[in-house]
Amino acid sequence: MSVFKEKKGFFGNLGARIHDTIFAKMEVDEDVMDNLEEILITSDIGMETTMKIMDKIRDKIATDYIVKPENVRKALSEIIRQCVDKGDRQLLTEKTPLVVLMIGINGGGKTTTIGKLAHRLKTQGKSVMLAAADTFRAAASEQLSIWGERNGIPVIKHQEGADPSAVIFDAIQSAKARGTDVLICDTAGRLQNKKNLMNELEKMNKVISREWPEAARETLLILDATTGKNAISQAQEFGNVADITGIVITKLDGTAKGGIAITIADEFDMPVKFIGTGEGIEDLEVFDPAEFIGGLFDE
């Protein structure tokens, strides 16, 4: 069963509201469309994406002379699928060595996601190492070390307040010496001073390019689904300071309004690569647009 079909929060709620609205009358009229627009906006789907969806569904209805609710539902399903089906959603694990920079605000589930991703890669037969380059948050390296112990993988760390790039440098040397496939780097989740964060990330990338030029690169932005529209602003802010290759949406469980998955993919043209669906070490799923839409529309 699709992981999305198991969710009773966002997916059951939004899917049921869409269904009830579209099938409220024998034929879909403008009142139905206005109600549908309101539902999308109140489900953490941004205004720009909502307007795009509504314009496309109205054009589709007019062009194909669609009036039956079931046909409108099918057309809407395809339009939303196109919104979330962006770019290459797979992690570049076929290219090793690989360095993954994990970015995102503190409290968004970044460290937990690192632990889950490390576990996923290890079960795929990859050798993994972690770099505790978030040296500014108290206990960040200790939390990462706990995940390292759980996964049985090494963690490279320095003392609190150390230069994050120095941690990256040491981690690369260790990873190269051990023939490690994937190095996952935790980074500081500070947006208060974007200039400092930009300089930090730029310095880290320079170290990686200089010390491990043959390594493939991923920069994943971690977003908490429960923060709703705040996650959209975070994508905007981090997108201004980092070359993001993909999104991981955390806490997409029964309490989350997951409309941000649609908005982030569409408005920022960024592929959602993974979703966190629980607290367990295996609760990290590859994002699949077809499953997403299937869970939303019960297909």
C-alpha positions in Angstrom: 0.0 0.0 0.0 1.2 3.5 -0.8 2.6 5.3 2.3 0.3 8.2 1.4 -2.8 6.1 1.5 -2.0 5.2 5.1 -2.1 8.8 6.2 -5.3 10.0 7.7 -4.4 13.7 8.2 -3.6 15.8 5.2 -4.4 13.2 2.6 -7.6 12.0 4.0 -8.8 15.5 4.9 -7.9 17.3 1.6 -8.9 14.4 -0.6 -12.3 14.1 1.1 -12.8 17.9 0.9 -12.0 17.9 -2.8 -14.2 14.9 -3.5 -17.2 16.4 -1.6 -16.8 19.7 -3.4 -16.5 18.3 -6.9 -19.3 15.9 -6.4 -21.6 18.4 -4.6 -23.6 18.8 -7.8 -24.4 16.7 -10.9 -22.3 19.2 -12.9 -19.3 21.2 -11.9 -20.2 25.0 -12.1 -18.4 28.2 -11.0 -19.6 27.9 -7.4 -17.9 24.5 -7.2 -14.7 25.9 -8.7 -14.7 28.8 -6.2 -15.1 26.3 -3.3 -12.3 24.2 -4.7 -10.0 27.2 -4.9 -10.7 28.0 -1.3 -9.9 24.4 -0.2 -6.5 24.5 -2.0 -5.5 27.8 -0.5 -6.4 26.6 3.1 -4.4 23.4 2.7 -1.0 25.1 2.7 -0.9 25.2 -1.1 0.5 28.7 -1.9 -1.6 31.3 -3.7 0.6 31.2 -6.8 0.4 27.5 -7.2 -3.3 27.5 -6.4 -4.0 30.1 -9.1 -1.9 28.0 -11.6 -3.9 24.9 -10.7 -7.3 26.7 -11.0 -6.3 28.3 -14.3 -5.3 25.0 -15.8 -8.4 23.1 -14.6 -10.7 25.9 -15.9 -8.9 25.8 -19.3 -9.2 22.0 -19.3 -12.9 22.1 -18.6 -13.5 24.7 -21.3 -11.3 23.0 -23.9 -12.6 19.5 -23.4 -16.1 20.5 -22.4 -15.8 18.7 -19.1 -18.8 18.9 -16.8 -19.0 15.5 -15.1 -17.5 15.5 -11.6 -15.5 12.3 -12.1 -13.8 13.8 -15.2 -13.0 17.0 -13.4 -11.4 15.0 -10.6 -9.2 13.1 -13.0 -8.1 16.3 -14.7 -7.3 17.9 -11.4 -5.3 14.8 -10.4 -3.2 15.1 -13.5 -2.6 18.8 -13.0 -1.4 18.5 -9.4 0.8 15.5 -10.4 2.5 17.8 -12.9 3.1 20.4 -10.2 4.9 17.9 -7.9 6.7 15.9 -10.6 9.9 18.0 -10.8 13.4 17.1 -11.8 15.5 14.1 -10.7 14.1 13.0 -7.3 16.6 10.2 -6.8 19.7 10.8 -4.6 22.8 10.5 -6.7 23.9 7.3 -5.0 24.9 5.7 -8.3 27.7 8.3 -8.3 30.3 7.6 -5.6 32.0 9.1 -3.8 29.1 11.4 -2.9 29.0 14.3 -0.5 25.6 15.4 0.9 25.2 18.8 2.6 22.1 18.9 4.8 20.7 22.3 5.4 17.7 23.7 7.2 16.6 25.5 10.3 17.1 24.0 13.7 14.2 22.0 14.9 13.1 21.0 11.4 14.2 17.4 11.7 17.6 17.7 10.0 19.6 15.5 12.4 16.9 12.9 12.5 16.8 12.9 8.7 20.5 12.5 8.5 20.3 9.4 10.7 17.5 7.9 8.6 19.3 8.7 5.4 22.5 7.1 6.7 20.5 4.0 7.6 18.8 3.8 4.2 22.2 4.1 2.4 23.8 1.5 4.6 21.0 -1.0 4.0 21.7 -0.4 0.3 25.2 -1.5 0.8 26.9 1.9 0.8 29.6 2.8 3.3 28.6 6.0 5.1 30.3 8.6 7.3 28.8 11.6 9.1 30.4 15.0 9.6 29.1 17.1 12.5 29.7 20.5 10.9 26.9 22.2 12.9 29.4 23.4 15.5 27.3 26.3 16.7 24.3 24.6 18.2 24.8 23.0 21.6 24.7 19.2 21.6 24.3 19.0 17.8 27.4 16.8 17.5 26.3 14.6 20.4 22.9 14.1 18.8 24.6 13.2 15.5 26.9 10.8 17.4 23.9 9.0 18.8 22.6 8.4 15.2 26.1 7.2 14.2 26.1 4.7 17.0 22.6 3.5 16.1 23.7 3.0 12.5 27.2 1.7 13.3 28.9 4.3 11.2 31.7 6.8 12.1 31.1 10.4 13.0 33.8 13.1 12.5 33.3 16.0 15.0 35.2 18.9 16.6 34.5 20.8 19.8 31.6 23.2 20.0 32.3 26.5 18.2 34.9 25.1 15.9 35.2 26.1 12.2 32.6 24.0 10.3 34.9 23.8 7.3 37.6 22.3 9.4 35.2 19.5 10.3 34.4 19.0 6.6 38.2 18.9 5.8 38.9 16.3 8.4 35.8 14.2 7.4 36.9 14.2 3.8 40.4 13.1 4.6 39.0 10.3 6.8 36.4 9.3 4.2 39.0 9.2 1.4 41.3 7.1 3.6 38.6 4.6 4.3 37.2 4.5 0.8 33.8 5.8 2.0 31.0 5.9 -0.5 28.8 8.7 1.0 29.8 11.5 3.4 26.7 13.3 4.9 27.5 16.7 6.4 25.3 18.4 9.0 25.4 22.2 8.8 24.3 25.0 11.0 20.6 26.0 10.7 20.9 29.7 11.1 19.0 32.2 8.9 19.3 35.2 11.2 22.5 36.3 9.4 22.2 35.1 5.8 25.5 36.6 4.8 27.3 34.5 7.4 25.4 31.4 6.4 26.2 32.0 2.7 29.9 32.5 3.5 29.9 29.3 5.6 28.3 27.2 2.8 30.5 28.7 0.2 33.6 27.9 2.3 32.5 24.3 2.8 31.9 23.8 -0.9 35.3 25.2 -1.7 36.9 22.7 0.7 34.9 19.9 -0.9 35.9 20.9 -4.4 39.5 21.3 -3.5 39.9 18.2 -1.3 37.6 15.8 -3.1 37.0 17.1 -6.6 35.9 13.7 -8.0 33.0 13.5 -5.5 29.4 14.0 -6.6 27.5 16.7 -4.7 24.0 17.0 -3.2 22.6 19.8 -1.1 19.3 18.8 0.5 17.0 21.3 2.2 15.1 19.9 5.2 11.6 21.3 5.6 9.1 20.6 8.4 5.6 19.9 7.0 3.9 21.0 10.2 5.2 24.6 9.8 3.0 25.1 6.7 3.6 28.3 4.9 6.7 29.1 7.0 8.4 26.2 5.1 7.8 28.1 1.9 9.6 31.1 3.2 12.4 28.9 4.4 12.8 27.4 0.9 13.0 31.0 -0.5 15.6 32.1 2.0 17.8 29.0 1.8 17.5 29.0 -2.0 19.0 32.5 -2.0 22.2 31.2 -0.2 22.6 27.7 -1.4 22.5 25.6 -4.6 19.8 23.3 -3.5 19.4 20.0 -5.4 16.5 18.6 -3.6 14.0 18.8 -0.7 13.3 16.5 2.2 9.9 17.1 3.8 9.8 15.9 7.4 7.0 15.1 9.8 4.6 14.3 7.0 2.5 12.1 9.3 -1.2 12.1 10.1 -1.1 15.6 11.7 0.7 17.5 8.9 -0.9 19.5 6.1 1.3 18.4 3.3 0.3 21.0 0.7 3.8 22.4 0.9 5.0 19.4 -1.1 2.9 20.7 -4.0 3.9 24.4 -3.5 7.7 23.8 -3.0 8.0 21.6 -6.0 6.0 23.9 -8.2 7.0 27.4 -7.2 10.6 26.7 -6.7 11.0 24.0 -9.3 12.8 21.8 -6.8 12.4 18.0 -6.7 11.1 16.6 -3.4 13.4 13.6 -3.0 12.4 12.2 0.4 9.6 12.4 3.0 9.8 11.7 6.6 6.7 9.8 7.8 7.4 8.9 11.4 10.0 8.8 14.2 11.4 5.3 13.3 14.8 4.9 11.7 13.2 3.4 8.6 10.6 6.2 8.3 12.2 7.9 5.3 10.5 7.3 2.0 11.5 8.2 -1.6 9.0 10.7 -2.8 6.8 9.3 -5.6 4.4 11.8 -7.3 2.2 9.0 -8.5 1.8 7.6 -5.0 1.3 11.1 -3.6 -1.5 11.8 -6.0 -2.9 8.3 -5.5 -3.1 8.9 -1.7 -4.6 12.3 -2.3 -7.3 11.2 -4.7 -7.6 7.6 -3.5 -6.6 6.2 -6.9 
